[in-house]
Amino acid sequence: MLSVTSIPAFTDNYIWLLKNDDNHCVVVDPGDAIPVLETLRNEGLILDGVLVTHHHNDHIGGIHTLLEHFPELTVYGPETERFPMVNHPLRHGDSFTLFNTDFTAFQVPGHTLDHIAYYAEGILFCGDTLFSAGCGRLFEGTAQQMHQSLTHLASLPDNTLVFCAHEYTLSNLKFALAVEPNNTALNEYVVEAKALREENVPTLPSSIGREKCINPFLRAHMDSVKAAVSQGATDSTDTETFAALRRWKDEF
């Protein structure tokens, strides 16, 4: 049976570890090899592969060292020149199987132009595209691209667990409350997330269903969000509202 656990890295990164019943595993976005190697050693695991979402160093920085230790690794990632370490390149809609589980790659441009996400039934690894109560900065893509990417992810089943790459939840929630202070689900989640972090427990994974209720970047179609970004007006398009939200968050 496939299980997913986190390997903390740097100050707020999560390297996700997928393992099966016979101690084989893959990791997602290993920006640092050291905690991965320590986890493999401590748990007696065999590393079979790596999933890469995008090219930022805190997501790929450890791959070279892992390949030195495991030269037969399968490295899944975007099919662009930025990823010379990728030996199993993926385009939008491509599928592959890990531990008897079928995964599909989605292109989700916005944070970077060649960002991809990995989806299996009930599981989403979305890198820096979708965060709990937030989304990634637009370093390369446009607001329209990111909005389309997030709309695609929001169309996944509500019970899909969202494994994003950073523990940004509490800071994202402060912004979400500024946008929708009267959102009951959001206010309840703030209490829950604060309690988890006080115990040093990850707030992740979230779920698509939860994010649709509390994440302003998935709620650009809601009148309450439109009004918050446009002085009470609700006639802006969803993409315009999303772009205004992202600008507001960048300065928040």
N, C-alpha and C positions, 0 to 999 in steps of 0.2 A: 504493500500500500504506500502511495506517495505521501510524504510529509514535508512540510515547509517550516523552517525555523530561521531565525535571524542571526547573523554574525555582525555585531557592531563594529564600525570602523570610523577612523577620524573622530570628529566631534558629534556628528549627527547622521552619518550614513548607515544604511543597512545593506549588507551583502546577503542576499537570500540564498539559503541552502536547501536544495531539494534532494531528498534521499528516499531510497526504496528499502525493502525488507532485507536485502542481502548486502547492505553497507556500501552500495555504490551511490554516487551523488553527482550533482552538478551545482554550480554557483552562478548567481546573477550579478553582473556588474561588480567584479572584484577590483575595486580601486586600489586595494592594498593586499598583497599576498600573505603578509605575516599572520594576521588573524585567521585567514583561511587555512594555512598550513598548520597552525596550532590546533584548530578545530578538527582537521583531518586526523592529526596525530592523537589527540585526546579521545576521539570517538572511534578510532580505528576504521576510518572511511577511505574509500577509493574514489578519487576524482575522475569522472569520465568526460565532463564537458563544462563549457562556460556559455552563458547567454549574455550578449551585449546589447544594451538598448541604444547607447549613443556614445560619442567620442570624447566626452569630457574626462579629464585625467582621473578624477575621483571615482570614475566608473570602469576605466580600463587600465589604470596604472599598475595593477598587479598581474596582468595577464602574461607579460613576458617572463616573469619569475615562475609563474605556475607552469608555463610551457617548458621551462628548463627542468622542472621537477617531473613533469608529466608530458613528454614530447608527443604522445599519441592523443592528446586532448582534441575533442571536437569543439571548435569555437564557432558558435552561431552568432550572426550579426548582420547589420545592413550591408547590402551589396553596393558599396561605394569605395573609392580609393582611400578613404580615411582609415580603413580597417585592414591593414596588411596582415594582421594576425588571424583574421577570420578565414576559416577553411570550409565553412558551410554557409555561404551567403544566402540571404533571404530577401525576397521581394514581398510586396503587399499580397496577402492571401496565401502565401506558401505555408505548407503544413509539414510537420515532422513529428516523430514519436519519441518520447522519453519515458522509460519505465512503464511501458504499456499505456501511456497517456498521450493523447493526440493534442498537439499544440499548433496554433496558427499565429503567424506573424502579421501585425497590422502596421502600416506606415502611419505615424502620428506626428507630422511636422508641426513645428511651432517653437518649441524650446531650441531644437536644432532642426535643420532641414531634412536630415536623414534618420531622425529618431524613429525607432520601432518599438512596439509593445508585443508581449507574448500572452496569448490567451489559451487556456484549456477550460473545459467545463468546470465552473466554480472558482477559477483562479485567473488573476490578471497580474502580470508583472509590467508596470508602466513607467519605470524609470523616473524621469523628472517631468513627465507630461501632466499627470494627475497626482496631486497630493491630497491628504485628508484636509478638507476645508480650504483647499487652494489649488494652484496649478503652477507650472514652471514659468520662469521669465522668458520673454521672447528675445532670445539672443540672436536668432537667425531668421525665423519665420515671421509671418504676419499674424495679426490678430484674427483675421479670417481663417487662416490655416489652423491656428490653435483652437479656435472655436469649433471648427469642423471636426478636428481630432477628438476634442472632448465630447462633442455630440455623439460621435461614433462610440466612444467608450461608454457613454451614458445609456446607449441603446442595448448594452449587454444585460443579461438577467440580473435582477436586483440582488440575488444571493451570491453574486460573484464577489469573491474576496479580493480586495485591492491591496497589492503588495508594492507600494511605492518606495522610493530609494532613500528618503530622508525623514527624520523625526522633526518635522516643521509644524506639527499639529497645533501646539498651543499658540504660537505666533500667528498662524493662519486664522485661528479662531478669534483672536482679537480683531482682526480685520473683518471677518464674517459678521461679528456682532455689530461693528460699526455700520455695516450694510443693512443688516436685518435684525435690529435689537429686539424685535417682538416675535422672532421665530422661536416657537416653543421647543421644537426638536433640537434646534441649535443650542439654546440655553441649557437643555438637559444634557447634551453632549459635552458642553464645556465643563460641567461638574464631573462627569465621568472621566474625561480626558485628564483633568487636573489631578484627580485621585490616582489614576494610573501612573502619571509621571512622578507624583510624590513618592510612589513606591518603586520608582525607576523601572517601571514596566512599559514596554512599547505601546503606543496607541494603535499600532498597526498589527495585522491588517484591518483596514476598514472594509466597507462593502459598497457596491454601486448603489444599492437602495438607500443606505445611510447618506452617501454623498449627494444624492439627488435631493435630499431633505435639508442638508445643512451647508452645502458648498456653494457659495455665491456664483462661482464660475460655471457651475452646471445649472444655474437658475437664472440665466440672463433673459429667459422668456417670461419670467414672473414679474407682474406689475410692481410688487414690493421692491424688487431689485432695480427695475427700470427707474422707478421714482427716486430711489436713493442716489442714482448717479446723474440724474438730470433735473434736479430741483423740483421734483414732483411730477414731471411729465412722464407719460407712459407710452408715447408714440414712436420712440426710437426703435430701430430694428434690433433683433437679438445680437447681431454681430456688432453693431454700434454700442450696445450696452456692454457687451463683453469687453470691447476695446477700452471703453471708459473705466470699467472695473480694473482692468490690468494696469492702466495708467495710474489710477488711484492707489492700487496696491504697491506699485513701484515707489511711490512717494510717501507711503503710510509710515 
